Amino acid sequence: MKTLIRGGTVVTEEGAFSLDLLLEGEKILRMGRNLSTLGAEVVDAKGLLVLPGMIDAHTHMDLPVCGTVTADDFETGTRAAILGGTTCIVDFATQEKGETLAQGLQNWHHKAEGKSSCDYGFHMAISEWRPDVQMELPEMFREGVSSFKLYLTYSNQVTDRELYDILTALKPLGGLVGVHCENSGIIDARAAQLKAQGVTGPEGHPLSRPDDAEAEAIHRLLVIASLVGIPVVIVHLSTRKGLEEIRQARARGQKVYVESCPQYLLLDHSRYLEPDFAGAKYICSPPLRQKGDQEALWEALAREEIDIVSTDHCSFTLAQKDAGRGDFSKIPGGMPGVEERLALLYTYGVAQGRISLPQLVTHLATNPARLYGLYPRKGVLRPGSDADIVLWDPKASWTMSAQTQHNAAGYTPYEGWQMQGRVKAVYLRGQKVVEGGELLLPYAGQYIKRGKGTL
């Protein structure tokens, strides 16, 4: 079966072009002007942008956190993803304490198999570093897991020695490590001080996790990575100070990849002051920052100092958040965002002139594919690539609300925001899976083994 997407504006990292796309089976067969319609179902894309399927390289589906489990599992979370134009996620399989990496990976395969409406891969979060865990690393690559996650805070944080050893072990394998950078000691001390002073509500969250806590941890990671001689990824960068640490390392010749998220571009710390515990909706780590940090991140994104924009989708219902009423440090950290990302970056990035259309595609699709070993199968419109395609209506205007979104948290952090542009249709490996806001073909997602990635 062939499908001809005709008359649209095809957007790639190189630019925007008036081209037709001919799909056959799961792949893009041909691109060009005035392609023959013979034997093909013709889709009129006049007035629409034809984008590659978006890739969200930072999601947490069905993850145990703070004595509960995220509201979105792979069924609900990937439904939201595909409806928002994301055709592939890379979620964090997690080795719990006492487990092997293989056990952690198998647990996540069980969570996702047969339940995902978009394609998916896995990073591996290492929670316990042991000699037998090191021996497992080559098998992870054979299973299509080529990137790893480490935490410098939380109960599964690694020590500096472990960080050095893990980076050293992964270097000859070509592995890529993404690191959550916050100084755990600073956070614990400040949280204790604040609670002793009677600060217990959501407003205590950003006070306990200052920008210096991120900047210090980024600096420490980059020093250790430089000694080992391995590139690393700074995940969910949130501050100007952290960005300056990265700039200094790059100026020294160090290779550093950077991810940020829509919430750090668009929301600020004043959200934590909303009355009646409503600020708990916005608890995430790192926390929302100052408007000056937002401006610095937008500038860095436009200058392509930030490589990718992911979501850190980690959703909880308001009832789950309420577990931390009276103690901000016990509020489950995370927000929904996997469905909102493309609309937000188009509306407040492209439509407002902060980034270009090619940059939108670069940061949300092509760079994630390159960085995480999915390119050129994913993240790009070219012959031979998977026919993962988003038809985007740039003239559509609508209001984002819980009623328009499909996550299981029951809310969106962007309630009432006016949006410009909307998903018209989505193709996943050549099949139309979304049209007019409706999911036509649920559970069509497949596990994608990833190779070694690089930008």
N, C-alpha and C positions, 0 to 999 in steps of 0.2 A: 504494500500500500504506500502510495506517495502522497505527500501533502505539499502544496505550494503556498507559502505565505507571501503575498504579493502586495506591493504598493506602500509598504511601511518604511520607516527610517530605522535602519539597522545601526545600533550603537556598539562600538567596540572601544578598547582602550586607545585605538588610533584616531577615532573620530566618529562622526555620524554620516551615514551614507544612504542614498536611495537605492536599495538593493532588494531583490527577491531571494527567498530561501526555499530550496527544494529539499524536503525531508523524505527519507526512505527508511522504513523500519525504525530503528532506534537512533539513527545517525542523520547528520546534515550531509546531504549528498552533494549539493552544489549551491553556490552563491553567485548572483550576477543580475544584470538588468534584463528585463523582458524575457525571462526564462519561459520555456514552452510549458503550456498547461496540459499537454497530452498525457492522459492516464493519471492525472493528479487531482485530488480534491483541492479546490482553490479557496484560500482564506483571504478575504479582503482586509488588509491591514492599513488602508488609507487613513492618514491622520493619527496613526499609532506609532509609538516607539517599539522597536523590536530589540529586546534586551536578552543577554544570556541569563539563564536561571541563576538566581543569587545563591551564594554559599555562606552559611553562618557557621563559622569555625569555632564557636564557643557557646555551647548550650549544656544545660544540666537537666536531663529528663529522668524522672523516676529515681531521684537521688535522695538517700537518707541524710537529713540535716537536722541538728538540734532536737533529736528525739521524734522527728516527724519525717515525712517524705514529701518531696515537691508535689505541688498540685497537678502539674502536667506530667503525664507519662508519655511514652512514645506515641500512643494513639492520639491523645488530645494535642500534644505539643507539635507533632509534625503536621496535623491537620491545620493548625494555626500557621505553621511555617509555609506550607504550600499555598494556602489562600493568600498569603502576603507576598508571594513571588519568590520564596526561597525553595529551591529544588533539591538542595543537599545540605545537611548539617554534619558537623563533626562534634560528637558528644564526648563527654569524659567518662569512659569506663574507669572504675575506681577500685584499686586494690585496698580492701579493708585490712586493718591490723590482723596479723596472723594468716592472711591469705597469700597465695602465690599470685603472680601476675596473670597466669593462665586462668585461675579461678575468677579473678576480677573480670577478665575479658569474657569468659563464658557467662558470667552473671549478666553482663550487659547485652550479649547476644540474645539471651533468654528474654530480657526486657523488651528488646526491639523487634525480634523476628516476627514477621507477619502482622505487625501493628503499625508500621510506619507508612505514611502517605508521601514522603519524599525519600530520596536516597540518603544514605547515612554512612559515616565512618566513625572510627573511635580514636581519640587520644587515650593514653594510659596514665592515670594519676597514680604516682607511686607514694604510698603512705607509710611503708616500712621497708627500709633498705637493709638487705641481708645478703650474704654471699650467694645463697641459692637464688635470690631475686636477680642478682647480676648475671647469673648463668642463664636466666630466662630471656634476656634481652634479644639475642638473635632470633628466637622463636617469635617474638612479637613482630619483628620485621617480616618474617615469613607469613604471618597472619594478616599483614596489611596495616600494622600499627607502627608508624615511623616517627611519631611525636609523643612527647611525654610532658606531664604536668607536675610541678613541684610547688609547694606552699612554704612561704617563710613566716606564716602565722597559722593559727588554728591548731587543733589537737594532732593533726597529721603533718605538722611542719617538719622540715628537715633541718638538721644542724648545718653549720658552715662546713664542717668536715664531710658530712654526708653529701652536701651540695657539690663540693669539690670532687668527691669520689664518683658521684653519679655522672657528672659532666665528663670526667676522665674516661669512664667506662663507655659512654655513648659516642665520644669523639671518633674512634676508629670505625664505628658502625654507621656514621653519618646521621645519627639521630638528632632531632631538634627538640629543645626543651623550652616550654613556656612556663613562666614563673609568676606567681602571685606575690607581689612585692609590697609588704608592709612589715614594719618592725614590731614583732610580737611583744617584746618587753615594754616598749613605750605604750602600746595599746592597753596592756594589762594594768600597768601602773596608773595611767590616766583614768581608766574606767573605775578602778578602785577609789581614786581620789574623788571623782565626780559623785559616785554613789555615797561616799562618806559625807559629802556636802549636801546630799539630798536631791541630786539630779538623777532622776530615774526614768524619765520619759524619752521619746525618740530624739529630742534635742541633744541628749548626751552622746548620741552615736557619732556625729562628726567631730565633737569636741574630744572624744577619746581616740580618734584616728586622724591626727593632723596631717597636713601635707608633708611635713618633715618625716613622718613615719614612712611614707611612700618613697620619698626621695632618698632617705638613708638606705632603705632596703634595695632600691635600684642600684645605688652606688656600690653597695657591698656585693650584689650579684655580679655587676659588671667587672669589678676588680677580680673576683674569683674566676669568672668566665675568661677574662683576659689572660690570667695565669695559665689556664688550661688550654686556651687557644681555640675556643669553640663559639660559634654564633649562638645567641639566645633570643627568645621572644619575651618582651615585656607585655604581659596581658593586661587588659583593661586600664591603660594609663589614664589617670584622672587629674593630674596637676601640672602646673607650669614648672614647679621645682623639679619634678620627676623628668619632665621633658628636657630641662637644662642639663641634668645628669647624662641623659642619652646623647644630647648634642656634643657634650664634652668628650664622651667616649668615642663617638663617631669621628670627631675632629682628630683623635689620636689614631684613627685608622681601624677601630674596632667595628666588627659587623654586628649590628643590633637591629632586630626587627621589632616593630611596635604595633600594637593593637589598641584601639580605643572603642568606645561604645556610645550609642546615641544618648544615653542618660547623662554622660559627662559632657556632651556637647550642648544639651538642651535643658537640663534640669539643674537647679542649684540648691544649696543647703537650706534655703528658707523653707523648703517643703517640709522639713522636720518640725517646723513650728506650727503646722496646721493643727487646729483644735481637736479635742475629743479623740485623741490617739490616732488621728488620721495620718499623721506623719509616719506612722509605722509602715504604711504602704511603700514608702520610698527607702526603707532600710536596705542597703546593699553594701558590699565591701569590695573596693574602697567606697567611702560614702560620696554623696553628691558634694560638689565643691563650690567655690566662689565664681561669680560671673567672670572675673579676670582669668580664671583657669579655663573657662569655656572659650573665651576669646583666643587664648593661646593655642588651644587644641584645634579650633577651626583654622587658625592661621597655619598651624603645622600640617593639617590635613590638605589644605590648598597647596602647600609647598611640597607635599608628598613626603614629609618627614614621618608621618603616620602611614603605615603600610596597609592596614586592613581595619575595617569597622565591623565588629561582631556585636553580639547582644549580651552575652553572659545571662541568657534567659534562664532564670531560676525562680519559678513562680510559687507563691504561697497564697492561700486564701486569707481573708481578713481574720477569720477565726483562728487560723494557724498563727498569724502574726500576734494575736491577742495573748499568746502564751508568754510574751515578754512584757505584758503590762506590769509596771512596777519595777522592771529591771531591763533597761534597753539592751543590755548585753545578751539577753536571752531571746530577743526577737529574731526569728529566722531571717537570715539575710538573703535577699534576692528579689527581683522583680520580673514580671513578664515583659517580653519585647521582641520575640522572634517573628511575630506577624507585623509589627509596626515599623521595623527598621527601614525597609525600602521606601515606604511612604514618607517617613520622617526625613530621610536624607534627601529625597527628591524635593519635598516641600520646603524645608528649611536650609537645604544646601543648594541644589540646582536652581530652583525657582527664585531663590533670593540672591543668586549670584555668588555664593560663597565657594562653590565648586562647580566644575563643568560636568556635562553628561558623560564624557569619556572617563573623568575621574570617578564618578559614581560607579560606573561599571568596573573600573580598576580596583577600587577599594572594597567593593561588596561582592565581587565575583572573581575577577581574573587574578588579582594578587592572592586571595585565599587559596585558589586552586594551585597556583605556583608554589606558594609557601608550604602547603601541606600535601604535596605529591598527588594532586588530582589533575594537573594540567598536562596535556591539552584535552584530555577527555572531558573535563568540566571547566566551567568558568569562562568560556570563549565561544564565539560564533565563528566556525570555520569548517570546511569540509572534513569529514572524518570524526568530528567531535560529537558527543552525545547531543541529541536534539532536545536540550533543556532550554526552553524559551519562555520569556514573559512578554506578552503583548500589553503595553502600558498606554493608557489613555491620559495624555498630559493635560487635557482640558477639563477632566472631571473634578468637581469640587464636592467635598463632603466633610462631615464632622465625625471625628474619631470619638468613640464612646464604648462602654462595655457592651452595648448592643451590637456594635459593628465588628467586634473582635471575638475570637474563638478560643482563647486560652481558658484553662480551668480555674484560674485564680478568681474570676468573677469581676475583675476590674482592669483598667488600663491606666498607667501613670499619666497618660496624655488625654484624659477625659475632657471633652469639649474643645479640643484643638481643631482649628480649621485646616483642612488638608487640600493640597493641590495635586492632582494626578492619582490614578488608581489602576489596579490590576484589572485588565479586561479578560485575559485568558492566560493559562499556563500549560505548557507542554512538558512532560517528563519522559525523556527518552522516546520522543516522537508521538506519544499519546497525549491527547488533550485531556487533562485531569481537572482543570478548573475553568469555568466560564461564568461570567456574570455574577461572581461572588459565591458560586455554588461548587462544592467538591463533587466532581462527576465520578471519579474513580479512586475511592479510598484504598489504602494499604498497598499501593503500587510500588512503594519504595523498596530498594534493594541495598544490601550491604556492599560497600565499595572498598576493596582493598587499595590502600594508598602506597605509593612509592616514596622515595626520599624527595623532599621538597627543597626548593631554594628560590629566592628572588634574583 
